[in-house]
Amino acid sequence: MLFLYFLLTFALGQESEVVVEADETMIVEAHSDLELYVAPITMEVHSTEVEAIINKQSTFRYASTYWRNAKFKNERGIYDPVTMHSDVKVYNIDTIEYAWDNCNYKRDAKKCAYLNNHMLLETHITVDDHQIVVNMILYRSDLTVISASTYTSQSKIRWIRQQEQTVVMQSGMMGNQTIVHTPKEELPLKWLIPTNLMEKHISQAAIRIFAGAKLN
């Protein structure tokens, strides 16, 4: 009986232990340098006269060079060259997935920039018979605009009159006589000298947008 008493006392005096094991691991990834995703160029062509052929990654090449013209706000509120504070890693559609593989940049670049907290550069080109317009917009990660630039060039138009005068010289007993025949004037002909899309359109727009970019 005494042995049974001690056995019951020992069993009732034990406390149950609960072990909680985590079955998920959360990884928070952050990149220290400033990052910029350069989206492929989009185009609207409304002319068959103007030549509008450009490599859609041209903006990426120039952004990789001209980002150094941007300014960065220091702790005193003064803007210094961005190179004094941070490097800027520039990505395009072929390289972004190696840095950020969690989003489809082809489908929605703005959403991906917002989720991954980096800048976005978009370029849109509009072409018609009269002019070429290159628009660039540089966004913060919250999709507010840091800087914007526009570069344009115009086609030249010459008007050719459609009126041909006929001059007839006549000689007679009364002397020489000049007769000028002027028919009804037709509508003038339009001669279009088109401006064509060139690399300078992209480079000039890129220079302007980063010269005006103030980061913080």
C-alpha positions in Angstrom: 0.0 0.0 0.0 2.8 2.4 0.8 4.4 1.7 -2.6 1.1 2.3 -4.3 0.7 5.7 -2.4 4.1 6.9 -3.5 3.4 5.8 -7.1 0.1 7.8 -7.3 1.7 10.9 -5.7 4.5 10.8 -8.2 2.1 10.5 -11.2 -0.2 13.3 -10.1 2.7 15.7 -9.4 4.0 15.7 -13.0 3.1 18.6 -15.2 2.5 18.1 -18.9 4.9 19.9 -21.3 3.7 21.4 -24.6 6.3 21.7 -27.4 5.5 24.1 -30.2 7.5 23.7 -33.4 7.4 26.3 -36.2 6.6 24.7 -39.6 7.2 27.9 -41.6 10.2 30.2 -42.0 9.8 33.8 -43.1 12.7 35.4 -45.0 12.8 39.1 -45.3 15.1 40.3 -48.2 16.4 43.8 -48.6 18.8 45.4 -51.0 21.0 48.2 -49.7 21.8 50.0 -52.9 19.3 52.0 -55.0 17.8 50.0 -57.8 16.2 51.0 -61.1 14.2 48.8 -63.5 14.2 50.2 -67.0 11.1 49.0 -68.9 11.2 48.3 -72.6 10.2 51.1 -74.9 6.6 51.3 -76.0 5.6 52.9 -79.3 2.6 54.3 -81.1 3.3 54.7 -84.8 0.7 56.6 -86.8 2.7 57.3 -90.0 3.9 55.4 -93.0 6.2 58.2 -94.1 8.3 58.5 -91.0 11.0 55.8 -90.2 10.6 54.7 -86.6 12.9 51.8 -85.9 14.7 51.7 -82.6 16.1 49.0 -80.3 13.6 48.7 -77.4 16.5 48.4 -74.9 18.1 51.7 -76.0 16.8 53.4 -72.8 18.5 50.7 -70.7 21.9 51.5 -72.2 21.7 55.2 -71.6 20.2 54.9 -68.1 23.1 52.7 -67.2 25.4 55.7 -68.0 23.4 58.8 -67.1 22.0 57.8 -63.7 25.2 59.3 -62.3 23.8 62.8 -63.1 21.1 62.3 -60.5 21.2 64.1 -57.2 20.6 62.6 -53.7 19.5 64.6 -50.6 21.9 64.4 -47.7 21.1 64.6 -44.0 21.4 68.4 -44.2 18.8 68.6 -46.9 21.3 69.5 -49.6 21.4 67.6 -52.9 24.8 65.9 -53.6 25.8 63.8 -56.6 24.1 60.4 -56.1 27.5 58.7 -56.4 28.6 60.2 -53.1 25.8 58.3 -51.3 24.9 55.1 -53.2 25.4 53.0 -56.3 22.4 52.6 -58.5 21.9 49.1 -59.9 20.2 49.2 -63.2 18.1 46.3 -64.5 16.2 45.5 -67.7 13.7 42.8 -68.7 16.6 40.3 -69.2 18.3 40.8 -65.9 15.6 41.8 -63.3 14.5 38.2 -62.6 18.0 37.4 -61.3 17.6 40.1 -58.6 13.8 39.8 -58.1 12.2 36.6 -59.1 8.9 37.2 -57.2 7.0 39.2 -59.8 6.2 39.2 -63.4 7.7 42.4 -64.8 6.4 41.8 -68.3 2.8 41.8 -67.1 2.9 44.7 -64.6 6.2 46.5 -64.1 4.6 49.2 -61.9 3.2 46.6 -59.5 6.6 44.9 -59.3 8.4 48.1 -58.6 5.9 48.9 -55.8 6.2 45.5 -54.2 10.0 45.3 -54.4 10.7 48.9 -53.4 12.7 50.2 -56.3 12.5 52.9 -59.0 11.0 52.4 -62.5 11.8 54.2 -65.8 9.2 54.1 -68.6 9.7 55.4 -72.1 6.9 56.0 -74.6 7.4 57.1 -78.2 4.6 58.6 -80.4 5.2 59.0 -84.1 3.0 60.7 -86.7 3.6 62.5 -90.0 4.4 65.8 -88.3 6.6 64.9 -85.3 8.2 62.4 -83.1 7.7 62.7 -79.3 9.8 60.7 -76.8 8.4 60.8 -73.2 10.3 59.4 -70.2 9.0 59.1 -66.7 11.0 58.1 -63.7 9.0 56.8 -60.7 9.8 56.2 -57.1 8.9 52.9 -55.5 5.6 54.4 -54.3 4.9 55.3 -58.0 5.1 59.0 -57.5 7.1 60.8 -60.2 10.7 61.8 -59.5 11.4 63.3 -62.9 10.0 63.5 -66.5 11.5 64.5 -69.8 10.4 65.0 -73.4 12.4 65.2 -76.6 10.7 66.1 -79.9 11.5 66.7 -83.5 9.3 67.9 -86.3 9.0 66.9 -89.9 9.4 69.7 -92.6 6.6 70.5 -95.0 7.0 72.2 -98.3 4.1 73.4 -100.5 4.6 73.3 -104.3 2.4 75.7 -106.3 0.4 74.1 -109.2 0.2 77.0 -111.6 2.2 77.1 -114.9 2.3 80.3 -116.9 2.7 80.2 -120.6 4.5 83.0 -122.3 4.1 83.5 -126.1 6.2 86.0 -128.1 4.5 87.3 -131.3 5.9 89.6 -134.0 3.7 91.5 -136.4 3.3 94.8 -138.3 2.6 96.5 -135.0 5.8 95.2 -133.5 6.6 92.5 -130.9 3.9 91.3 -128.6 4.1 89.2 -125.4 1.1 87.1 -124.4 1.1 85.5 -120.9 -1.4 82.8 -120.3 -2.2 82.1 -116.6 -4.6 79.2 -116.1 -6.6 78.7 -112.9 -4.4 77.8 -110.0 -4.8 74.3 -108.6 -4.3 73.4 -104.9 -0.7 73.2 -104.0 1.1 69.9 -103.6 2.3 68.9 -100.1 5.9 67.7 -99.9 6.7 66.0 -96.6 10.3 65.8 -95.5 10.0 63.4 -92.6 12.0 63.5 -89.4 13.2 60.0 -88.5 13.6 58.3 -85.1 17.3 58.2 -84.1 19.4 57.3 -81.1 19.8 60.9 -80.3 16.1 61.1 -79.4 16.6 58.5 -76.6 20.0 59.8 -75.4 18.8 63.4 -75.1 15.7 62.4 -73.2 17.8 60.2 -70.9 20.3 63.0 -70.2 17.4 65.4 -69.3 15.5 63.0 -67.0 18.5 62.1 -64.9 19.8 65.7 -64.8 16.5 66.6 -63.2 16.2 63.6 -60.9 16.4 64.3 -57.1 16.4 61.2 -55.0 16.0 60.8 -51.3 
